[in-house]
Amino acid sequence: MKEKINKLWEIIKENRHLLVALGITLGVATLYYFAWAIPQTFADPTHIGFEEGRMDNHLWWSSDARDYRDTGDNFFGNTEEETVLYRRPWLYPLIVGGVRAITPFNPDYSLWALQFLFWLASIAFIFLAIIRSTGKIWLALLASVLFWSHPSPIALTFHGLTEIFNILLLAILAFFLFSEHKEKYYWLIFIMSLLLVTKPTYQIQLIILLIYIVFKSFKKWQVLRFWGKIALALIPLWIQLLLTWQILGYAIVSDVAGVTLKYWTLTRVYARVEGVPDLSEVATIVETWSREEDIAYLLSNKAATFSVYANNLVQESLLADAYVIIGKENPMDIAITTLNKWHLYLHLLVLPLMGYALLFNYKGKWEAIWMLYLIFVIQTLATGVSSDQGDRLMITGLPLWIVSYSFLLTKIKTLGKETALLSESDEI
């Protein structure tokens, strides 16, 4: 026991600068968090803050949040409300239901406290991912500020939705991507599976990751242990498929994609093409259409579909304000909107640099950047099929691009090496 304590103390001494930097980061981030949260408690209108009697309204004011709450309570037999596990995958409802079932305190405050810890843990994993990828403490300090200074995740800790947990999983994914562990790829599949049963939008990313890992490991194709480990890493997905099979009689991850496409994209395309301004009227017209009819209508009106998609992607996502209700003149909403605008400018600036860098680099740590950036791009493009969601679908990508851009920053000096060599050869 004494030897283990001595070893731990040696590790702490060796990493004291790192631990002090991380501690300062978390301490300042906590002060910043409450500097927003406490004033918002008394602001109006807002769904943020600690005021007694309003926390319930903060957490559960949206129908999506109430779905998670009721499904979580259903897990533990605490409600007669019907489960919607076929639309809201099991992991976040299980967390919500577990907190509400076992906490000895006010369950709403307990869930907020848990999501606050998720937010702090996200900062820590982003910080450590940048240390692993670049080895630079100053860059980890600076990059983590990009995350915790954005008020949108702070606001979302007061709401019963998956976004904060989603951010934490992505931060953990970034941390594991730079690991040297021999079982790293199986852990990546497992984390992506957890992301999938938190938000169904990660189906494409999981499929791409599986294909990549299978082909990268082609020498192991005939080894039963290889396929067994992949199957074990996909356990969260198997649970979701089993649950939906029991409820619906067939297995799916979620039916939310069809609902989103119909009521957030198709209705707007139909309204634009047919000149019907009332979206609720359009919803009653298209509600009986089949999935094939939905897609056929969108394809037959390509210009309107692209226009709606582009507006959803840019105005309704990348440039959106907070999803949680905050008054338009509220400083928090202004800060969120302003930061989202500047982040979009940053994405456009970095896009050609990242594209160029990834074309010529794919080994070592660049493999991790490929994965992170591809997940980020797919996730961002997917937001274009939805609308009226504020920035909540886009904001979860923060860990992905912050770590990717930080790594790119350390490599900018070497990106022009080939051009420099070419210039020297021309002079010769």
N, C-alpha and C positions, 0 to 999 in steps of 0.2 A: 504493500500500500504506500509506504514511504517513497519507494522508487518511482511509483506512478505520479505521486505528487511532485517529486523533484523533476521528473520529465516534463510535466505540465508547466511547471514554473519556468523551465528552460525555454519551452516553446513560447510562453508569454513574454519572456525577456527578449527573445530573438525577434518577436513581432510587436514590440511595444509601440513603435512609431505607427504601425498600421492600426493597432487597437486604439491608440489615443486619437488618431485621425477619424476612425469610425465612430468612436464615442462622441467626439465633438460634432460630427455630422448629425448623428441622431439627436443630440441635445439641442442643437440649433434648429433642426427640422421640427422638433416637438414644440419649441417656443413659437416658431412660425405657424404651426398648425393651430395652436390655441389663439394666436393673434388674429386669425381669421374666424375661428369657430365661436369664440366668446362674443364678439360684437354681433355676429350673425344670429346669435340666440335671441337678440332683442330687435332684430331687423324685421321689417314687414314690407311686402310679403316674402317669405322664405320658408324653405323646408330644411333648414340647417340650424343646429344648436342644441342646447341642453335643457331648455326650459321644461319644467315639470308639466306634464299634461299634453305636451306637443310632440314628444318623441315618437309616440305611436303614429301620429299623422306624418311625421318626417319619413319614417321607415316604410310605411305601407300605403302611401297615397296613390301609387300607380297600380294598375291592374297586374302588370308583370310581377311586381314585388308581392302582391297578395297571392298570386299563384305559387310563388316560392314558399311563402309563409304557410298557406293552407296545405300544400303538398308535404312540407316538412312536418307540420302538426299531424298529418295523416299517417306519416311513418311511425309516429309514436302513440297513435291512437288517441290524440288529443283534439280531434275535430271530426265532424261528420261530413265536412266538405269533401267532394270527390277529388282524387288525385289527378294531376295532369302530368305525370311522369313521361307520357308520350310526347309532350311538348317541352317540358322543362326537365332536362336530364337530372339524375338522382343526386349528384354530389353536393351541390349547393343547398338544395332542400334538406338534405341530411344534416348538414352543418347547422342550418337555421333551426330545424326541428330539434336537434340535439341541444343546442344552446337554450332554446325555449323550454325544453323538458327538464333539464338538469340544473339550471342555474338557481341558486338560492336568492338571487337578487331580481330586480326588475328585468325581465327578459329583453326588453327593448334596449335598455342601457347596456346590458351584457353583450348583445350583438354588436352595438356600436363599439364597445371596448375591444371586442375581438377584431373588428374590421380596422380599428385604429392600429392594433398590433400587426395586422396584415400589411398595413401601409408602412409601418416602421421596418418590418422584415423585408419588404420590397426594396426600400432604400439600402438596407444592408447587403442584400444579394446583388443589386446593381453595382454598388461600391466594390464588392469582392469580385464580381465578374470582370470589372475594368482592371482591377489589380492583377487578376489572373491573365488577362489578355494583353495588357500593356506593361505591367510592373511599375506603373507610375502613380504614386499616392496623390500628387497634386492634381492629376487628371481625374482620378476617382473622386476627389473632393469636388472639383469643378463640375463634373458630369452629374454627380448625384444631386447637385443644386438644381440642375435642369429638371430633374424629376420632382423633388419635394417643393420647389417653388411654384409649381403649377397648382392653382387652387381647385381644379376640377376633381382630381382624386380625393382631395380633402372633403369636398362637398359630398362625394359619392360614399364616403364612409358612413354618412348619416342616412343612407338609403338601402333598403333590403334587396339589392340587386347583385349580380355576380361580378361586377366590374373590378372591385378591389381584390377579390380572391383571384380573378383572372390575371390581374397585373402581377400578383405575387407568384403565380405559377410561371408566368413568362420570365420573371426575374430569376427564378430558380432554374428554368431552362437555360437562360443565358449563362448562368454560373456553371452548370453542368457541361455545357458545350465546350468549355475550355479545360475540362478535366482530362487528366492522363489515365484515368481509371480504365482497366482493360474491359470492364463491362459497361462502358459509357453509353454505347449505342442502345443497349436494352433499357437503361435508365431514361434515355431520351424518348424512346417509344412509350415508356410508362408515363412520363410527364405529359407527353402529347395526348395520351389517352385520357389523363385527368383533365386536360384542357378541353377535350372533346366532350366529356360528360359534364363540363361546366357550361361551355358554349358550343352548340353544334356546328358553328361556322368553321371549326378546325378540321373538318372531315378531309378537305383537299390537302391541307398541310400534312396530316397524318399519313394519307395514302402516298404522297410524294416521299416522305421520310422513310416509310416502309420499303418502297421500291428502291430507293437509294441504298439503304442498309442491306437489303437482300442481294442486290447486284454487287455491292462492294465486298460482300462476304460470300461470293459464289463458291469458294473452296470448301465452305462449311455446309453446302446445300444438302449433302447426304448424311449429315450428322444430326441425329435425333435431338441432341441437347440444344442445338442452335434453334430449331423450330419450337422446341419446348420453352425456351427462354422468351422467344417472341410471343408465344401464346400467353405466358405468364405476365409479360409486360402489358398485354392487351386486356387484362382482367377487368379494369374499369369499363371498357367497351362491352365485354361479355355480360357484365351485370346489367348494363342499360338494355341490351338486346333481350335478355331474359325477362326483365321487368315489363318491357313493352309487349313482348310476346304473350305474357300472362294477361295483360290488360286488353290488348287489341286483337289477339289471335295471330298476329304476325310481328316480326321483329323489325324495328327501325330505331335510328338514333333519336330522331325528333321529326315532327311534322311541321315545325315552325317555318321552314324554308318556303313551303307552298303558301302558307298563310301570309308571310311577309311579301312574297312576290305578288300575290293577288291584291292585298289591301294597301300596300305601300308603293307599289310600282304600277301595276296594271290599272288601278283606279285613276291614277294621275295621267297615264297615257290615254286612257279612254276619255277622260274629261277634256284633255287637250285636243284629241282628234275629233270628238263628237260635239265639242262645244258645250258640255254640261258642267257648269261651275260648281254644283253641289256634290262634293265627294261622297256624302252619305247616300245620296240618290244613286250615284254610280255603284256604290258598294252593294246595294240591293239588286242592281241589274246583273252584276258579274258573280254574285255569291254562288249561283248554281252552276257556273261554268266548270268544266273539268280542267285538270292540269294541262292537258293537251290543247284545249281551247284557249287557255290563258297564254300559253307559249305561242300558239299560232297567231293570235291577235297581236302580240308584241312583235313578232317577226314580220307580219304584214304591214306594220307601221314603224319601220326601222328608224326613221328620222325622229319621230316623236319619242320613241323608246330611248334612243341615245340622248336626246335633249333632257328627258326626265332623269335618266341615270346620271348624266353629267351634273345636273343641278343637285341631285341627291348627294353625290360624292363630294362636291366642292362646297356648295352653300349650306347643305343640310348636315354635313359631317365635318370636313376639314376646317371650315370657317364658322362652325356653329358655336352657340353659347352653351351654357351649362344645361344638362338635362334636368337636374333637380331645380324646382321652381325657385328662381331668384328674380327680384325686380330688375327691370332693364337698366335702371339708373343705379343699381346697387354696385358698389366698388368691386365686389367679388365677381360679378357677371362681366363687368368691363374688363377686369384683369384676365379672365378666362378667354374672352373673345379676342383681346389684343394678343395674348400669348399664342393662341391657335393660329392667328394670322401670321405672326412671325415664324412660327414653326413651319407653316406651309412654305414660306419663302425659303427657309433653311432646307426643306426637302427638295425643292426645285433646284437650289444651288448645288446640293450634294449629289443629286441624281446622276449627272454625267460623270462626276468623279468616281462615284461608287460603281457605276456601270463599267467604266474603263478599268478600274482596279480589279473587279471580279472577273473580267474577261481574261486577264493575264495572271491571275492568282487563284489557286484552288486547293493548295496543299497546306498542311499544318493548321495554324490558327485561321487562315482564310477559309477553310472548310466551315468553321463555325460561323464566320461572317456571312458566307453564302446562305447557310440555313436561316440565320436570324433575319437577314434582309429579305429573303424570299418569303418567309412567314409574314413579315411586316407588309410587303407589297401586296400579297394575296389578301391579307386581312383588311388592308386599306381599300382595295378595289371592291371587296365584298360589301363595304358599307354603302355602296351606290344603289343597292336594291332596297334600301330602307330610307325612311324620312321621319321627321318630327321626333327624332331621338336625341337632339342636342349633339354633344360631342362624345357621348358615352361609348359608342361603338368604336370610335377612332382613338380615344384617349388611352385605351388599354395597350396600344402599341408603343407607349413611351419606353419601356425597358428595351425593346427590340432595337429601335433606332438610336437611342442614347448610347448603348454599348457598341453598336456597329459604327456610328460616326466617331466615337472616341478612338476606336481602333484605327479607323481610316486616318484620323488626324496624325497619329504617330507614324504613319507610313507614307504621308504625302511627299516627303523628300525623296523617296525612292521610286515614285511612280514615273518620273521623267528620266530615269537612268538610261533606258533604251534610246531615247531621243538624243540625250547627251552623247552617247557613244556614236550614234549615227552622224552627229555634227562633227565629231572629232575625225571620223573616217573620211568625211567629205573634204575636210581641210587637208588631209594627207593626199 
